[in-house]
Amino acid sequence: MKICIIYHSETGNTHHVAQHIASAFDAQLVEVTDTASYNRLTRFFVLCKMARCEEKTLIEPASVDISGYDLIVFGSPVWAFKPTPVIHAIIDGLKGCMGKPAVAFLTHGGRPGQSDETFKKWIEERGMVPVAITDIHCTDIENEKTTKDLIALVQSSIKV
């Protein structure tokens, strides 16, 4: 079973969770970054507004071919109760995604809001099958039980 983990991380929390999953399954990690230029003082506010409006931004890599993978795992922080414009852009730019099962996790410091529903909608719009979507509060990033539960969630998705 080949697993690809595609994620966006600003503070390192989502990256940390993605690494835990990758080590448990020897999965391929693909970090997606924002390449758009924003004013340093307004970057966060602009990107939160974009997240809330479900917009996309310029990213690197701009596209990923996932045709050779059996399961796709997405990871994103929550901004303004939605996944980030970066993860939205990469989902839109995927190649070979039709019919692929997908798992998504969200990291947040407050509440996930509509992130689960939004992730599910984006995954389905690209022809993938959402198998599981979960969220992790920043206080649980290092929690051993949370990590085990997430790994079990991914493991159960493999059997689908």
BELKAJO-V463103 format. One record per pair of residues at least 6 apart in sequence whose C-alpha atoms are under 8 Angstrom apart, sorted by the first residue. I is the first residue (numbers start at 1). GAP is how many residues later the second one is. Records with the same first field share a line. If there is no record, write none. Layout:
I = GAP / GAP
//
This chain:
1 = 68 / 69 / 70 / 157
2 = 25 / 66 / 67 / 68 / 69
3 = 22 / 23 / 24 / 25 / 66 / 67 / 68 / 69 / 70
4 = 23 / 24 / 25 / 26 / 62 / 65 / 67 / 68 / 69
5 = 13 / 17 / 22 / 23 / 24 / 25 / 67 / 68 / 69 / 70
6 = 23 / 24 / 25 / 26 / 66 / 67 / 68 / 69
7 = 7 / 8 / 11 / 22 / 23 / 24 / 25 / 67 / 68 / 69 / 80
8 = 6 / 7 / 23 / 24 / 25 / 67 / 68 / 69 / 76 / 78 / 79
9 = 6 / 22 / 23 / 24 / 67 / 68
10 = 67
13 = 64 / 94 / 125 / 128
14 = 61 / 62 / 63 / 92 / 93
15 = 16
16 = 125
17 = 124 / 130
18 = 11 / 57
19 = 10
20 = 127
21 = 6 / 129 / 130
22 = 6 / 7
24 = 127
32 = 27 / 28 / 29 / 54 / 55 / 58
33 = 26 / 27 / 28 / 53
34 = 23 / 24 / 25 / 26 / 52
35 = 22 / 23 / 24 / 25
36 = 21 / 22 / 23
47 = 32 / 37 / 38
48 = 31 / 32 / 36
49 = 31
50 = 6 / 34 / 35
51 = 28 / 29 / 31 / 32 / 33 / 34
52 = 27 / 28 / 29 / 30
54 = 28 / 31 / 34
55 = 30 / 33
56 = 29 / 30 / 32 / 33
57 = 28 / 29 / 32
58 = 28 / 31
59 = 27 / 30 / 31
61 = 29
62 = 27 / 28 / 31
63 = 27 / 30 / 31 / 32
64 = 26 / 29 / 30 / 31
65 = 29 / 30 / 31 / 32
66 = 6 / 28 / 29 / 30 / 31
67 = 28 / 29 / 30
70 = 30 / 31
71 = 29 / 30 / 31 / 32 / 87
72 = 28 / 29 / 30 / 31
73 = 29 / 30 / 31 / 32
74 = 13 / 28 / 29 / 30 / 31
75 = 12 / 29 / 30 / 31 / 32
76 = 7 / 8 / 11 / 29 / 30 / 31
77 = 6 / 7 / 29 / 30 / 31
78 = 6 / 28 / 29 / 30 / 34 / 37
79 = 29
80 = 33
81 = 30 / 31 / 32 / 33 / 34
82 = 30 / 31 / 32 / 33 / 36
83 = 23 / 32 / 35 / 36
88 = 34
91 = 31 / 32 / 35
92 = 30 / 34
97 = 29 / 30 / 31
98 = 28 / 29 / 30
99 = 28 / 29 / 30
100 = 27 / 28 / 29
101 = 27 / 28 / 29 / 30 / 56 / 59
102 = 21 / 26 / 27 / 28 / 29 / 30
103 = 27 / 28 / 29 / 30 / 51 / 54
104 = 15 / 26 / 28 / 29 / 30
105 = 28 / 29 / 30 / 31
106 = 6 / 9 / 28 / 29 / 30
107 = 28 / 29 / 30 / 31
108 = 27 / 28 / 29 / 30
109 = 28 / 29 / 30
110 = 27
111 = 26
112 = 23
116 = 17 / 18 / 19
119 = 14
120 = 10 / 13
123 = 6 / 7
124 = 6
131 = 26 / 29
132 = 21 / 25
136 = 10
140 = 6
141 = 6
//
